[in-house]
Amino acid sequence: MTTVLVTGGAGFLGSHLCDYLLARDHDVICVDNFFTGRKENIRHLIGNPRFEVIRHDIVHPLFVEADQIFNLACPASPKAYQHNPIKTIKTSTVGMVNVLGLAKRCHARVLHTSTSEVYGDPLIHPQTEEYWGHVNPIGPRSCYDEGKRVAESLCINYHVSHDVGVRIIRIFNTYGPRMAPDDGRVISNFILQALRGEPITIYGDGEQTRSFCYVSDLIEGMYRMMNQETDIGPINLGNPVENSMLELAEKILEITGSSSKLVYEELPKDDPQRRCPDITKARSVLDWEPVVDLKSGLTSTIDYYRTRLATNAK
């Protein structure tokens, strides 16, 4: 039986990954410092004999035994990762060294969750894995962007120098139930504003685009990447269908039936104008592509937030 360590296992993506792994009879060690991870995300797993939780920050060395390590430990929303930028950088650098050192010691394979942010505000479209990116190394987002770029370099160099088994994925915008309501990402912002009847905040002119991947699709891609033998990556995982911020807002208003109005504010510094993955490599190596359309995924996510708001109001 495989023992799988999930760093950041109480977070949005990590908790869904823990569910997925346990459903496939793996033993799961969830490690989280609970900065952005939440106990409520994994409460339903407590008591499962194959599930263990350790409160720990990967900036400090960790001594456990595992066959596979999914490294998801790092705040992912701009609001969270800019809260303490130095800590964000340390998580992606010192923390990555600790995770790779653990893997080296116990001969585990590591899947590192990198990000589409390594492409910055891209000059090519859609983004392929061969593109080196257009990142501002001293901008307000650099603590996350550059930290993730260094983490990829660490993975490759541990693989070359110490024969550590690594896999690298670059995640594009992902959404779904368990996204923290206050994390500042566009889908959670729009949904909560719509459900509360508040104005929906559009930054810039609303024509900037993103591609949104539902969480179950992403988790399936992550699992396939970890368990394939031919390619260490990086491989893009995301939905290749682009939507503008205006299109997203209109779709959320339609599903919620909200009468919220749109308001416009200045675009944040270094916010990319277009972001969309080329997933040719994921299709060929992993036989993977998203299957959940945006309307279905948004409906599920809206139901989750509607329940949360109703529960909190009682």
FENDAZI-V756302 format. One record per pair of residues at least 24 apart in sequence whose ideal C-beta (glycine too) atoms are under 10 Angstrom apart, sorted by the first residue. I is the first residue (numbers start at 0). J is the second residue. D is the distance in Angstrom with one decimal. If there is no record, write none. Layout:
i j d
I J D
I J D
This chain:
i j d
0 24 6.8
0 25 7.0
0 26 6.0
0 49 8.4
0 66 8.9
1 25 5.0
1 26 7.1
1 27 9.6
1 65 8.7
1 66 4.7
1 67 6.2
1 107 10.0
1 226 9.4
2 26 4.5
2 27 7.9
2 28 6.8
2 49 9.2
2 51 9.5
2 63 8.6
2 64 6.6
2 65 5.0
2 66 5.2
2 67 7.7
2 68 9.9
2 105 9.5
2 107 8.8
3 27 5.4
3 28 7.2
3 29 9.6
3 49 9.9
3 65 6.4
3 66 6.9
3 67 4.8
3 68 7.5
3 69 6.7
3 107 9.1
3 108 9.9
3 110 9.8
3 222 9.9
3 225 8.6
4 28 4.7
4 29 8.3
4 30 6.5
4 51 9.6
4 53 9.1
4 61 8.3
4 63 6.3
4 64 8.8
4 65 3.9
4 66 8.7
4 67 7.2
4 68 4.6
4 69 7.2
4 70 8.7
4 98 8.6
4 101 7.9
4 102 9.1
4 105 9.4
4 107 7.4
4 109 9.2
5 29 5.4
5 30 6.9
5 31 8.6
5 41 10.0
5 65 9.4
5 67 9.2
5 68 7.9
5 69 4.8
5 70 8.5
5 71 6.4
5 72 8.9
5 110 9.9
6 30 4.8
6 31 7.5
6 32 9.4
6 36 9.9
6 53 9.7
6 55 8.5
6 56 9.7
6 57 5.4
6 61 8.2
6 68 7.1
6 69 7.1
6 70 5.1
6 71 5.8
6 72 3.8
6 73 8.8
6 90 9.4
6 94 7.8
6 95 9.9
6 97 9.4
6 98 6.4
6 101 9.6
6 109 9.8
6 111 9.9
6 112 9.4
7 31 5.9
7 32 8.7
7 34 9.5
7 35 8.2
7 36 6.3
7 57 8.4
7 69 8.4
7 70 7.6
7 71 3.6
7 72 3.9
7 73 6.8
7 74 9.1
7 75 8.9
7 90 9.2
7 94 9.8
7 112 8.2
8 36 7.2
8 40 8.8
8 41 6.9
8 44 9.4
8 50 9.3
8 51 9.8
8 52 7.6
8 53 9.0
8 69 8.1
8 71 7.1
8 72 8.5
9 33 6.3
9 34 9.9
9 35 8.8
9 36 3.2
9 37 6.1
9 38 6.6
9 39 8.8
9 40 5.3
9 41 5.0
9 42 9.5
9 44 9.6
9 52 7.4
9 54 9.2
9 71 9.9
9 177 9.7
10 34 9.2
10 35 5.8
10 36 4.3
10 37 7.7
10 40 7.0
10 41 9.5
10 71 6.3
10 72 8.1
10 73 9.1
10 74 8.7
10 75 7.8
10 79 10.0
10 177 8.2
10 178 9.7
10 179 8.5
10 182 10.0
11 35 8.1
11 36 8.4
11 37 8.7
11 40 7.2
11 71 9.2
11 75 7.7
11 76 9.3
11 173 7.9
11 174 8.9
11 175 7.6
11 176 8.6
11 177 4.9
11 178 5.1
11 179 6.8
11 182 8.0
11 184 9.5
11 187 9.7
11 214 7.4
12 40 9.9
12 69 9.2
12 71 5.6
12 75 7.8
12 112 7.3
12 170 7.9
12 173 6.6
12 175 8.9
12 177 8.6
12 178 9.4
12 214 6.7
12 217 7.0
12 218 7.3
12 221 8.2
13 40 7.8
13 41 8.4
13 69 7.7
13 70 10.0
13 71 4.7
13 72 8.1
13 112 9.3
13 177 9.5
13 218 9.9
14 38 10.0
14 39 9.1
14 40 3.7
14 41 5.2
14 42 9.6
14 43 9.2
14 44 8.0
14 71 9.8
14 176 9.6
14 177 5.8
14 214 9.7
15 40 8.5
15 173 9.5
15 175 7.3
15 176 8.3
15 177 6.8
15 214 5.2
15 215 7.3
15 217 8.3
15 218 5.2
15 221 9.6
16 69 6.0
16 71 7.1
16 110 9.8
16 112 9.5
16 214 9.3
16 217 9.1
16 218 5.5
16 221 6.6
16 222 7.9
16 225 10.0
17 41 6.4
17 44 6.2
17 47 9.4
17 50 7.0
17 52 9.4
17 69 9.3
17 218 9.8
18 43 8.4
18 44 7.4
18 50 9.9
18 177 9.9
18 215 9.8
18 218 8.2
19 214 10.0
19 215 8.4
19 218 5.0
19 219 7.8
19 221 8.4
19 222 6.3
20 49 8.9
20 50 9.2
20 67 9.0
20 69 8.4
20 218 9.2
20 222 7.7
20 225 9.9
21 47 6.3
21 49 5.9
21 50 6.1
23 222 8.0
24 49 7.5
25 49 7.1
25 50 9.7
25 66 8.8
25 67 8.2
25 222 9.9
26 50 7.9
26 51 7.8
26 65 8.8
26 66 9.0
27 51 7.1
27 52 9.4
27 65 9.6
27 69 9.6
28 52 8.0
28 53 6.5
28 61 9.5
28 63 5.9
28 64 8.8
28 65 6.4
28 68 9.2
29 53 7.1
29 54 9.7
29 55 10.0
30 54 8.1
30 55 5.1
30 56 8.9
30 57 7.0
30 61 6.6
30 63 8.0
30 65 9.9
30 68 9.4
30 70 9.8
30 71 9.6
30 72 7.2
30 98 9.6
31 55 7.6
31 56 8.9
31 57 9.5
31 71 9.2
31 72 7.4
32 56 4.0
32 57 7.8
32 58 8.5
32 59 9.4
32 72 7.7
32 86 9.8
32 90 9.0
32 94 9.9
34 72 9.3
34 73 9.6
34 74 6.6
34 79 7.6
34 82 8.6
34 83 8.4
34 86 8.1
34 87 9.9
34 90 9.0
35 72 9.7
35 73 8.8
35 74 4.9
35 75 7.6
35 76 7.7
35 78 9.7
35 79 5.1
35 80 8.9
35 82 9.3
35 179 6.5
35 182 7.2
36 71 9.3
36 72 8.7
36 74 9.7
36 179 9.2
37 177 7.9
37 179 6.9
39 177 8.4
39 307 9.6
40 176 9.5
40 177 5.2
40 179 9.2
41 177 9.7
56 86 8.9
56 89 9.3
56 90 8.0
56 93 10.0
56 94 7.8
56 97 9.6
57 89 9.4
57 90 6.6
57 91 9.8
57 93 8.1
57 94 3.8
57 95 8.1
57 96 9.4
57 97 5.4
57 98 6.0
57 101 9.0
58 86 7.6
58 89 5.1
58 90 6.1
58 92 9.2
58 93 5.2
58 94 5.1
58 95 10.0
58 96 9.6
58 97 7.3
59 93 8.7
59 94 8.7
59 97 7.1
60 93 9.7
60 94 10.0
60 96 9.2
60 97 5.1
60 98 9.7
60 100 7.1
60 101 7.6
61 94 9.5
61 97 6.3
61 98 7.8
61 100 9.2
61 101 5.9
62 101 7.5
62 104 8.4
62 105 9.3
63 101 7.3
63 105 8.0
63 107 9.7
64 101 9.2
64 104 9.1
64 105 5.3
64 106 10.0
64 107 8.4
65 101 7.6
65 102 8.1
65 105 6.3
65 106 9.8
65 107 5.0
65 108 9.3
65 109 9.6
66 105 8.0
66 106 8.3
66 107 5.7
66 108 7.4
67 102 9.0
67 107 5.9
67 108 5.2
67 109 7.8
67 110 7.3
67 164 8.9
67 166 9.5
67 225 6.0
67 226 8.4
68 98 6.1
68 99 8.9
68 101 6.9
68 102 5.6
68 105 9.0
68 107 5.2
68 108 7.2
68 109 4.7
68 110 7.2
68 111 8.8
68 164 9.7
68 165 9.7
68 225 9.3
69 98 9.8
69 108 9.7
69 109 8.0
69 110 5.0
69 111 8.5
69 112 7.3
69 166 9.3
69 168 10.0
69 218 10.0
69 221 6.9
69 222 9.0
69 224 9.9
69 225 6.9
70 94 8.1
70 95 7.1
70 97 9.9
70 98 5.0
70 99 8.7
70 101 9.9
70 102 9.1
70 109 6.0
70 110 6.8
70 111 4.8
70 112 6.3
70 113 9.5
70 150 8.1
70 154 8.9
70 165 9.6
70 166 10.0
70 167 9.9
71 110 9.0
71 111 8.9
71 112 5.1
71 170 9.4
71 221 8.9
72 97 9.8
72 98 7.8
72 112 9.0
73 112 8.0
73 113 9.8
73 114 8.7
73 143 7.5
73 146 7.3
73 147 7.6
73 150 8.3
74 142 9.5
74 143 7.6
74 182 8.5
75 112 8.7
75 114 7.4
75 116 9.0
75 143 7.8
75 147 9.9
75 170 8.3
75 172 9.9
75 173 8.6
75 178 9.8
75 179 9.9
75 182 8.0
75 184 8.1
76 143 9.3
76 178 8.7
76 179 7.7
76 181 9.2
76 182 4.0
76 183 5.0
76 184 4.9
76 185 9.7
76 187 8.5
76 188 10.0
77 116 9.4
77 139 7.9
77 140 6.4
77 142 9.9
77 143 7.5
77 182 9.0
77 183 6.1
77 184 8.0
77 267 7.4
77 269 9.7
77 270 8.6
78 179 9.4
78 181 7.6
78 182 6.1
78 183 3.2
78 184 8.1
78 188 9.8
79 143 9.3
79 179 8.0
79 181 9.2
79 182 6.0
79 183 7.3
79 184 9.4
80 116 9.5
80 139 9.8
80 140 8.0
80 142 6.1
80 143 4.4
80 144 9.5
80 146 8.4
80 147 10.0
80 183 10.0
81 139 6.0
81 140 7.5
81 141 10.0
81 142 6.9
81 143 7.9
81 183 9.2
81 267 9.9
82 142 10.0
83 142 8.6
84 139 8.0
84 140 9.3
84 141 8.0
84 142 3.5
84 143 8.1
84 146 9.0
85 142 7.3
86 142 8.6
87 141 9.7
87 142 4.4
87 143 5.7
87 145 9.9
87 146 6.0
87 147 9.7
88 141 8.6
88 142 5.0
88 143 8.3
88 145 7.3
88 146 4.7
88 147 9.9
88 149 8.2
89 142 9.5
89 146 8.2
90 142 9.5
90 143 9.6
90 146 7.1
90 150 9.0
91 142 8.4
91 143 7.6
91 144 9.7
91 145 8.3
91 146 3.1
91 147 5.6
91 148 8.6
91 149 6.3
91 150 4.6
91 151 9.5
91 153 8.9
92 145 9.2
92 146 6.0
92 147 9.8
92 149 5.2
92 150 6.8
92 152 9.7
92 153 7.3
94 146 9.2
94 150 8.3
94 153 10.0
95 146 8.5
95 147 9.3
95 149 7.5
95 150 4.3
95 151 9.1
95 152 9.3
95 153 4.9
95 154 7.3
95 157 9.0
96 149 9.9
96 150 9.3
96 153 6.3
96 157 8.5
98 150 9.1
98 153 9.0
98 154 9.3
98 157 9.5
98 163 9.9
99 150 9.3
99 153 6.1
99 154 6.8
99 156 8.9
99 157 4.4
99 158 8.9
99 161 8.0
99 163 5.8
99 165 7.7
100 157 8.4
100 161 9.2
100 163 9.1
101 163 9.9
102 154 9.7
102 157 7.6
102 161 9.0
102 163 5.2
102 164 7.4
102 165 7.9
103 157 6.8
103 160 9.6
103 161 5.2
103 162 8.5
103 163 5.2
103 164 9.9
104 163 9.9
106 162 9.3
106 163 8.6
106 164 8.1
107 163 8.3
107 164 7.4
108 163 8.1
108 164 3.8
108 165 7.3
108 166 6.9
108 225 6.8
108 226 8.9
108 231 9.7
109 154 6.9
109 157 8.2
109 158 9.1
109 163 6.7
109 164 6.9
109 165 5.1
109 166 7.0
109 167 9.0
109 225 9.0
109 231 10.0
110 154 9.5
110 164 9.4
110 165 7.7
110 166 4.3
110 167 7.7
110 168 6.8
110 221 6.5
110 222 9.0
110 224 6.1
110 225 4.5
110 226 9.3
110 231 9.8
110 232 8.7
111 147 8.8
111 150 6.1
111 151 7.1
111 153 8.5
111 154 5.2
111 165 6.6
111 166 7.1
111 167 5.2
111 168 7.5
111 169 9.8
111 231 10.0
111 232 8.4
111 233 8.9
112 147 8.7
112 150 9.2
112 166 9.8
112 167 8.5
112 168 6.0
112 169 8.5
112 170 5.7
112 217 9.4
112 221 7.4
112 224 9.9
112 236 9.0
113 146 9.9
113 147 5.0
113 148 8.1
113 150 6.5
113 151 5.3
113 154 8.5
113 167 5.6
113 168 6.4
113 169 4.8
113 170 7.1
113 232 8.3
113 233 6.1
113 234 9.7
113 235 9.7
113 236 9.9
114 143 7.4
114 144 7.8
114 146 9.6
114 147 5.0
114 148 9.3
114 150 9.5
114 151 9.6
114 168 9.1
114 169 6.0
114 170 5.5
114 171 8.1
114 172 9.8
115 144 9.9
115 147 9.5
115 169 5.6
115 170 6.6
115 171 4.4
115 172 7.4
115 209 9.1
115 210 8.8
115 235 7.4
115 236 9.3
115 237 6.6
115 271 8.6
115 274 5.8
115 275 8.9
115 276 6.7
116 140 6.9
116 141 9.7
116 143 5.9
116 144 4.6
116 145 9.3
116 146 9.4
116 147 6.2
116 148 8.8
116 169 8.7
116 170 9.2
116 171 9.5
116 269 9.9
116 271 8.3
116 274 8.9
117 143 9.6
117 144 6.4
117 145 8.7
117 146 9.9
117 147 5.5
117 148 5.1
117 150 9.4
117 151 7.0
117 169 6.4
117 233 8.2
118 144 8.9
118 148 10.0
118 169 7.9
118 171 9.5
118 235 9.4
118 271 7.8
118 274 7.4
118 276 9.2
119 144 6.3
119 145 9.7
119 148 9.5
119 269 7.6
119 271 6.8
119 274 9.7
120 207 9.9
120 269 6.5
120 270 7.7
120 271 4.3
120 272 6.3
120 273 8.3
120 274 8.7
121 271 6.6
121 272 8.6
121 273 6.8
121 274 7.0
121 275 8.8
122 273 10.0
123 273 9.9
123 277 9.3
124 208 9.2
124 241 9.1
124 272 9.4
124 273 5.4
124 274 8.7
124 275 6.4
124 277 9.0
125 171 9.7
125 210 8.3
125 235 8.7
125 237 9.4
125 239 6.6
125 241 8.3
125 273 8.5
125 274 8.7
125 275 4.2
125 276 6.0
125 277 4.4
125 278 8.6
125 279 9.5
126 169 8.4
126 171 8.5
126 210 10.0
126 235 7.0
126 237 9.2
126 271 9.9
126 273 9.1
126 274 7.4
126 275 6.9
126 276 6.0
126 277 6.2
127 235 7.6
127 276 8.5
127 277 4.5
127 278 9.6
127 279 7.5
127 280 7.9
128 167 9.2
128 168 10.0
128 169 7.1
128 232 7.5
128 233 5.2
128 234 6.4
128 235 6.0
128 276 9.1
128 277 7.8
128 278 9.9
128 279 9.1
128 280 5.9
128 281 9.4
129 233 9.7
129 277 9.4
129 280 9.5
130 235 10.0
130 277 8.8
133 271 8.8
134 269 8.5
135 268 8.4
135 269 5.2
138 268 6.2
138 269 4.3
139 267 7.7
139 268 5.7
139 269 6.5
139 270 9.8
140 267 8.5
140 268 8.0
140 269 5.1
140 270 8.2
140 271 9.3
141 269 8.2
144 269 8.5
151 232 8.6
151 233 6.5
154 231 8.0
154 232 8.5
154 233 9.0
155 231 7.9
155 232 9.4
155 233 9.3
158 231 6.4
164 225 9.7
164 228 9.6
164 231 7.9
165 231 5.4
165 232 7.8
166 221 8.9
166 224 5.2
166 225 5.7
166 226 9.0
166 227 8.1
166 230 8.0
166 231 5.7
166 232 5.5
166 233 8.9
166 234 8.1
167 224 8.5
167 230 9.6
167 231 6.5
167 232 3.6
167 233 4.1
167 234 7.2
168 217 8.8
168 220 7.1
168 221 6.4
168 223 10.0
168 224 5.4
168 225 9.1
168 232 6.0
168 233 6.6
168 234 5.5
168 235 7.6
168 236 5.0
168 237 9.6
168 281 8.6
168 285 9.6
169 232 7.9
169 233 5.2
169 234 7.1
169 235 5.0
169 236 6.9
169 237 7.9
169 276 7.6
169 281 10.0
170 212 7.9
170 217 6.6
170 220 8.9
170 221 8.4
170 235 8.4
170 236 5.6
170 237 6.7
170 276 9.2
171 209 7.8
171 210 5.6
171 211 8.2
171 212 6.0
171 217 8.8
171 235 6.8
171 236 6.9
171 237 2.6
171 238 6.9
171 239 8.9
171 274 6.7
171 275 7.6
171 276 4.8
171 278 8.9
172 209 4.9
172 210 6.4
172 211 5.1
172 212 6.6
172 217 9.9
172 237 6.9
172 238 8.0
172 242 9.7
172 274 7.2
172 275 9.7
172 276 9.6
173 211 7.6
173 212 5.0
173 213 7.5
173 214 5.7
173 215 10.0
173 216 8.4
173 217 4.9
173 218 9.2
173 236 8.5
173 237 7.6
173 238 8.8
173 296 9.8
174 209 9.9
174 211 5.6
174 212 7.5
174 213 6.7
174 214 6.8
174 217 9.5
174 238 9.9
174 293 9.2
174 296 6.6
174 297 7.8
174 299 9.6
174 300 5.9
175 211 9.7
175 212 9.0
175 213 5.5
175 214 3.3
175 215 7.1
175 216 9.2
175 217 8.5
175 218 9.4
175 291 8.8
175 296 6.5
175 297 9.5
175 299 6.8
175 300 5.5
175 303 7.8
176 213 9.9
176 214 7.3
176 215 9.8
176 296 9.8
176 299 6.5
176 300 6.0
176 301 9.8
176 302 8.0
176 303 3.8
176 304 8.3
176 306 9.1
176 307 9.2
177 214 7.8
177 300 9.4
177 303 7.3
177 307 9.8
178 214 8.4
178 300 7.2
178 303 8.3
178 304 8.5
180 303 9.7
180 304 6.6
180 307 6.6
180 308 8.4
180 311 9.2
184 209 9.9
185 209 7.1
185 211 8.8
185 244 6.6
185 247 6.8
185 248 8.9
185 251 9.8
186 211 6.8
186 247 7.2
186 251 7.9
186 293 9.9
186 296 9.1
186 297 7.5
186 300 6.7
186 301 9.6
186 304 9.7
187 300 8.2
187 304 7.4
188 248 9.8
188 251 9.8
189 244 8.5
189 247 6.4
189 248 5.6
189 249 9.9
189 250 9.1
189 251 4.8
189 252 8.5
189 255 9.3
189 257 9.7
189 259 8.9
189 261 10.0
189 297 9.3
189 301 9.9
190 247 10.0
190 251 5.8
190 254 8.9
190 255 7.2
190 257 9.3
190 297 7.6
190 300 6.4
190 301 5.5
190 303 8.9
190 304 5.2
190 305 8.7
190 308 9.9
191 251 10.0
191 301 9.8
191 304 6.1
191 305 9.9
191 307 9.1
191 308 7.7
192 248 9.0
192 251 8.7
192 252 9.8
192 255 9.7
192 257 8.2
192 259 5.9
192 260 10.0
192 261 9.8
192 262 9.5
193 248 8.2
193 251 5.2
193 252 5.9
193 253 9.8
193 254 8.5
193 255 4.4
193 256 8.7
193 257 3.9
193 258 9.1
193 259 5.0
193 301 8.1
193 304 9.3
194 251 9.2
194 255 5.9
194 256 9.9
194 257 6.8
194 259 8.8
194 301 7.3
194 304 6.1
194 305 6.1
194 307 9.4
194 308 5.9
194 309 9.8
195 257 8.6
195 259 8.1
195 304 9.8
195 308 7.5
196 255 9.6
196 257 6.3
196 258 6.7
196 259 5.9
196 260 9.7
197 257 9.1
197 259 6.1
197 260 9.2
197 262 9.4
198 259 6.0
198 260 5.2
198 261 7.0
198 262 4.3
198 263 9.8
199 244 9.5
199 245 9.9
199 247 9.6
199 248 5.1
199 249 9.6
199 251 7.7
199 252 7.4
199 257 8.3
199 259 5.1
199 260 7.2
199 261 5.3
199 262 7.0
199 263 10.0
200 244 9.7
200 248 9.2
200 261 8.2
200 262 5.8
200 263 8.0
200 264 5.8
201 243 9.8
201 244 5.7
201 245 6.8
201 247 9.6
201 248 6.5
201 261 5.5
201 262 6.9
201 263 5.1
201 264 7.3
201 266 9.5
202 244 7.3
202 263 7.7
202 264 5.5
202 265 7.0
202 266 4.8
202 267 6.3
202 270 6.8
203 244 7.7
203 263 7.6
203 264 8.2
203 265 7.5
203 266 3.5
203 267 8.8
203 270 7.4
203 272 8.3
204 243 9.2
204 244 8.7
204 245 8.3
204 263 7.3
204 266 8.2
205 243 6.2
205 244 4.4
205 245 3.9
205 246 8.6
205 247 8.9
205 248 7.2
205 249 9.8
205 261 7.6
205 263 7.2
205 266 9.7
206 243 5.3
206 244 7.4
206 245 6.8
206 246 9.5
206 272 8.2
206 273 9.5
207 243 6.8
207 244 5.9
207 245 9.4
207 266 7.5
207 270 7.1
207 271 7.2
207 272 4.9
207 273 6.8
207 274 8.3
208 240 9.9
208 241 4.4
208 242 6.3
208 243 5.2
208 244 7.7
208 245 9.9
208 246 8.5
208 247 9.3
208 271 9.0
208 272 7.6
208 273 5.0
208 274 6.7
208 275 6.7
209 237 9.3
209 238 9.3
209 241 7.3
209 242 6.6
209 243 8.4
209 244 7.5
209 247 7.7
209 271 8.3
209 273 8.3
209 274 5.2
209 275 7.7
210 237 5.5
210 238 4.6
210 239 6.1
210 240 5.9
210 241 5.4
210 242 7.1
210 273 9.5
210 274 6.7
210 275 4.6
210 276 6.3
210 278 9.5
210 289 9.1
210 293 9.5
211 237 8.3
211 238 5.8
211 240 8.0
211 241 9.3
211 242 6.5
211 247 7.5
211 289 9.2
211 291 9.8
211 293 6.0
211 296 7.2
211 297 8.4
211 300 9.9
212 236 7.1
212 237 4.9
212 238 4.1
212 239 9.3
212 240 9.3
212 276 8.6
212 278 9.6
212 288 10.0
212 289 5.4
212 291 8.2
212 293 9.6
212 296 8.4
213 238 7.8
213 289 6.8
213 290 8.5
213 291 3.8
213 292 8.4
213 293 8.1
213 295 7.6
213 296 3.7
213 297 8.8
213 299 7.7
213 300 8.2
214 291 8.7
214 296 8.1
214 299 9.2
214 300 8.8
215 289 9.2
215 290 8.5
215 291 6.3
215 296 8.5
215 299 9.1
216 287 8.2
216 288 8.1
216 289 4.1
216 290 6.1
216 291 5.5
216 296 8.4
217 287 9.7
217 289 8.1
217 291 9.8
219 285 9.0
219 287 6.7
219 288 10.0
219 289 9.0
219 290 8.6
220 278 9.0
220 281 6.4
220 285 6.2
220 287 4.7
220 288 8.6
220 289 8.3
221 285 9.7
221 287 9.6
222 285 9.5
222 287 9.6
223 281 8.6
223 284 8.6
223 285 4.4
223 286 7.4
223 287 5.5
224 281 8.2
224 284 8.1
224 285 6.0
224 287 8.2
226 285 9.6
227 284 6.4
227 285 6.2
227 286 9.2
227 287 9.8
229 283 10.0
229 284 6.4
229 285 9.7
230 280 7.7
230 281 9.9
230 283 9.2
230 284 4.9
230 285 8.6
232 280 8.5
232 281 9.8
232 284 8.7
233 280 8.7
234 276 9.6
234 278 8.4
234 279 9.9
234 280 5.1
234 281 5.3
234 283 9.7
234 284 6.3
234 285 7.1
234 287 8.9
235 275 9.7
235 276 4.0
235 277 6.4
235 278 5.5
235 279 8.7
235 280 6.7
235 281 6.1
236 276 7.4
236 278 7.3
236 280 9.8
236 281 6.0
236 285 8.5
236 287 7.5
236 288 9.7
236 289 8.9
237 274 8.6
237 275 7.7
237 276 3.9
237 277 9.4
237 278 6.7
237 281 8.6
237 288 10.0
237 289 7.8
238 275 8.5
238 276 7.6
238 278 8.2
238 288 8.5
238 289 4.6
238 290 9.9
238 291 8.6
238 292 9.1
238 293 7.9
238 296 9.1
239 275 6.2
239 276 5.9
239 277 7.2
239 278 5.4
239 279 9.3
239 281 9.6
239 282 9.7
239 288 7.8
239 289 8.0
240 275 8.1
240 289 8.1
240 292 8.2
240 293 7.1
241 273 7.4
241 274 8.3
241 275 4.9
241 276 10.0
242 275 9.6
242 293 6.6
243 273 9.6
246 293 9.1
247 293 8.1
247 297 8.4
250 293 6.7
250 294 6.7
250 297 6.3
250 298 9.9
251 293 10.0
251 297 6.3
251 300 9.3
251 301 7.3
253 294 8.6
253 297 9.3
254 293 10.0
254 294 7.0
254 297 5.7
254 298 5.7
254 300 9.4
254 301 5.7
254 302 9.6
255 297 9.1
255 298 9.6
255 301 5.9
255 304 9.4
255 305 8.2
257 301 9.9
